[in-house]
């Protein structure tokens, strides 16, 4: 439920009911803990919840435009589910139990995605369309899912294939979870070479520029960590050259080729919200997506940004848009202003769920939320909550020592 609520089609098409079920499942699970509830975990989680809710309430009140209470209620649900999930695992051996559960779920996601990718070649003429207010998808008997959007059919070396999104609404979301699974397999669990090969195939099937980049970064990082001799360099070359070739072709298509629109959208979502934040640095324009879209539709970047971008061979062709942002970090900056957004990013860095190879973990997760609207969804927001809980648990423990 935690993974699916952060980009899964199940929640896209049944959001309200499933969030209610999710909350009830977590609360029900807490009753089974009985006397296992730890006071430090309880008070630090409660303080984290109250502080985060207060920050969102301040943003709701002081944003430059009137905000929808309904929209903010969903942020409240995200905060609640993230905090309760972390609280549940905090009352156990939470790091290991949480990561073991995540490891199992992501392996299921991987195997389904591989079947999903291969099945397309056999079921492409038997698909039917399902839709909601915000999304539509092609499906084969609700087992396999494919995007009907233009640009999701890839011609690679003469072979036409559908970009693989698995159970998620966008291929970029699947790559994020598969890169997380790669990280878990290499750094924490079995280092099964067969499973690692399947994960690589899964990431390749997404044909995601971000996914290929993060995979290359991980391979280079872990090879130089594990192998301290010339073999590491040889393996980097053997594995890296074909990945770099695919990454280069992908980037070239996005910057100059048929898939330029995707790159231009992400470039614009990186730059424009930053300029919006500069004009509204303290409280931002609010997180109500409808109001945010209205602001950015009428907002033009005053700076001659293209002169800077042209120095690296890039041109920004979009001047304005009425759509939401694919970059959840810059969206949070524009929506909440610098003080709150930077505090959340700091807590995201200070998270205590994954502490091994913290630097590479941060790169995987941060780059992923920079390319997809995921940061303010339960799975990734839980890492922000973890940072707050860690700080407050220190305060609670210190207070108990004084008493």
N, C-alpha and C positions, 0 to 999 in steps of 0.2 A: 504493500500500500504506500509506503514511504517513497519508494523509487517510482512507482506508477504515478503518484501525485505530482511528480516533478517531470512533466513532459510526456506522460503516458496517454495513449489514446483512450484508455478506459475512463480517465478523469476528464478528458476533453469532451466526451459525449455524455457523461453522467456525473458532472462535477458536484452538484449540490448534494445529491443522495450519497455519493461515495465519500465525500468529506465528513458527512454526518456519521456514516458507518465507521470510518477511520477513527474519529474521535471516540466513539463508543467502544471500539476494540481496544484502544489504548487505555481508556478509563477502566474497562473490564479487566484488562491485564494487570493493572495496578492493584486491584482487589486481591489477586492471587498472591501478591507479594506479602500480604499480611503484616507481620511484625518486622519484615525485612527492610522496611522503609527507614532510611538513614536520615537523621535530623539535619546533618550538614547538607546532604543532597537536596532535602526538601526546602530548606530556607534559602540556599543559594539559587535553586531553580525558581522559587517564588520571587526572589528579588530580581533575577534576570528577566522574568516574565513581566513584572510590574514596570521595570525601567524601560524595556523595549516598547511595551504598550504606551507608556507615557511619551516616548519619543515620537511614535506614530500619531498620538493624539495632538501633540504640539504641532506636528507637521500638518495635520488636518485643519487645525484652527488657524494657523498663521500662514498657510500657503497663499500665494498671491491671487489665486482664483478659488471660487467656491468649489468644494470637493463633495463627491457623492459618499454618503455614509454607507451605502450598500457596498461600494467598491472597497472602502476601508474595512468593512466587516470581514471581507475575505482575507485581508492582511492579518486581521485578528485571528482568523482560523489557522492561517499559516504559522503564526507565532505560537498559538496554543498547541497545535499538533507537533511542531518542532520541539517545543519545551517538554511536553509530556513524553514524547518518544525518548528524548535524551534522559529525562528523569527516570524512566523505566529502566534503562540500561545502567544508569548511574547507581542504582540500588543493587546491581550485581557486579560481576567482573566486567564492567561495561565496555571497555575498549575491545577486549577479546570477543565477547559475546556479540557485540554490535558488528564488528568486522567479520566474524564468522557467518553471521546471518546475511550480511551484505555480499560476502564472497559466494555463498550458495545461490542467492537470488540472481546475481550477475552472471553466474554460469548458466542458469536457466535462460536468462535474456540472450546470452551468446548463442546457445544451441538453437533457440527459436529463430534468432536472426539469420543464422546460416541456412536453416530450412526455408525461411522466408525468402531469402535471396535466390536459392536454387528453384523453389517452387514457382517463381514468376515465369520461368521459361515454359512451364507446363500448364499454368492456369491463366495466362494473360488474357485469353479470350472468354474467360468465365467469371470475370470480376464484375461487381456491381457497386454503385456509389452509395455511401452513407454520409450524412452531413449533419452539422449542428450550426448554431448561430455564428461560430467563429472558425469552423474548420470543416473540410470534407476530405474523405479518403475512399480509395477503392479497396474492396476487400474480397477475399475468397472465403465465403462461409464463416466469417468472423475469426478465421484462423490466421490468415496472412493479410498484411496491409501494405498498400502502395499509394504514394502521392500522385494525384492527377495533375499536379502543377507542371507547367512547362519548364523544361530544364532538368527534370528528374530522370529522363531517359538519356543515358550516356552511351556514346559510341567510342569504344576504346579498341583501337587496332582492328576496326571492322566489325567488332562484336557489340551489338546493342544490348544494354542491360538497364535495369531499374535500380537507381540508388537505393540502398538498403537502409530503412529506418526502423525495422523490427516492430516493436510494440509502441513506438514513439511517433509523434507527429512530424518529426524532422530528422533527417539523417545525421545532422550535427549533434543531436541529443544522444543518439545511439553511440556515436564515436566517443562522446564524453564518458559514458558508462563503461564502454569497452576499454578505454585507456585506463580508467580506474581499476578495472579487473586485471589488466596487464600489470599495473603497479602492485596490486595486492598479491598476485601470483609470484612476481619476481622478488618482492621485498619482505613479504610476511608469511606466505604459505608454502606450497610444495615445490615451486620452481619446476613444474611439470613441462617439459619441452614440447610435448604433443599439444597440451592445452595452450601454451604460448603461441604455437603455430596457428591454431584455430582462431585465437584472439586476433592475431595479425591479419588473417584472412577476413575476419569479421570487420575490422577497421578498414581494410582495403575495399570491402564491398560497399561501404558508405560513400566512398569517393569524396570524402570531406577533406578540404585543404587543412583545416585545423587539426583533424584527426591524424592525418599523415605527419604533420609537423610535430605534434605531441608524441607520436610513436617514435619518430626519429630521435627526438630529444631524450626519451626514455632509454632507447637502445644504446645511445652513446653514453649516457650517464651511468647505466648499470654495468655495461661492459667494462668501462674504465674503473669502476668500483670493484668488480669481481675479478678481473684479470689484470694482473700487474706486469704483463710481459708483451712481447710482440704479437702474441695470438690475439689479444684484444684489438690491435690495429687491423689485423687481417680480417677478423670477423666483422669489424665496423665497415670495412671496405666491401666485403661480400654482401652484407645485408644492406648497407647504406646506399650503394649505387643504384639498385633498382628502385628503392623507396624514393631516393632523391629524384630519379628520372620521372616517376609517377607524380611526385609533388610538383616538380618543375612544369610538367605538362598541364597539371591541374591549375597552377597559379597563372600560367600563360593564358589559359582559356578564360579565367576569371577576370584578368586585368585587361586583356586585349581581344579576347575571342567571344564565342557565342554566349558564354555565361558571365559576361561583363556586368549584367544587371545585379547579380548577387554580390559581387565585390563592391560595386558602387553603393549599394544599399548599406553594406556593413561599414564602408568608409565614412559615409554620411552619418550613420548612427554612432560612429566613434567621435566625430568632430562636432557636429551641431549641438548635441546636448551639453558639451563642455562649454561652448560659448553661451548657451542659455544659462548655465550655472554661474558663469562670470557676471551676468547681469542680475542674477538672483542668488547671491552666494550664501546667505544665511539660512533661509527657509526653503529655497527652491520654489518650483511652480506647483508642487503637489504630485502625489502618486496616482491620482485618478487618471486612468489611461485616456478617457475621452477628453478631459480637459488638457492633458499633456499633448494629445494629438492636435487640438485646436491651437495651442501655443506654437508648436513647431511648424504648423502649416503657414503661419504668418511671420515666422522668424527667419530672417536672412542673416548669414554670417557677414559681419561688417569687414572683417579682416580679409586681405588678399591672400587667402590660404593657398590658392593654387600655385602662386609663385614659389612657395616653400615646397609643396608636393612635387612640382615639376623638377626640382633638383634631384629627386630620386626616381624620376621617370613615371610619375603618377599624376593623373588629372582627375579632380572631383567634378563630375558632370551634373550631379543632382543639386539643385538650389533649395528646394523645400519639399516637404512631404506631409501627408495627413495620416500616415500609418504609424503604428507603434514602433518601438526600438528593438532591434535584435540584440543590442548590447545592454545587458542588465546592469552593468557597473555604471556606465555613463547615464543610463536612465535613472538610476538611483541618485546619482549626483545632481542631475537636473531636477529631480522630484523632491529631494530632501535637503539640498544645499550641502556645502562643504563640511560643516561641523559634524552632522549626524552621519553622512555617508562615509567620511573618513574614519569615524569611530567604528562603524560597522566593518569597514575593510580591515581596520586594526584588529578587531575581534575575530575576523575571518582568519587572519594570520596567526592569532594566538590560540586557535582551536586546539583542543586536547584529545581529539578522537584519533587522529593519525599523527603520531609524534616521530615515527621512524622515517628517515629520509624526508624530513619536513619541507625542505626547499623544493624538491622535485614534485612533491605532492601539491604544494601551493601553485606551482606553474601549471600543472594539469588542470586543477579545479578553477584557478583564476582565469586562465586563457579560455576555458570552456564557457564560463559565465560571461566573458567578454564577447563571445560570439553567438550566444543564445540567451533568450530571456528566462534564465533559470535561477538567478540569485535569490529572488524573493519567493521561491517555492520551497516546500518543506525540507527536501533532502539537503539542498545546499544552504538554506537558511539555518539549518540545525548546527552548522559549523560556526556561524555567527553566535548563535545562542551558547554554544560550547565555550566560546571565548569569554562571554559574560559570566557564565556559571563558574568558570575557573577563577576569575577575579573575585567573585562574591564568596566562593568557597574558602578562599584564603582569608577574607575578612571575617567570615563566620567562625572559622577555626581559631583565628587570633582572638576574637571576642570570647570564645569558650575557654581559652587558656587563661585569659584575664579573670574570668569569673571563677 
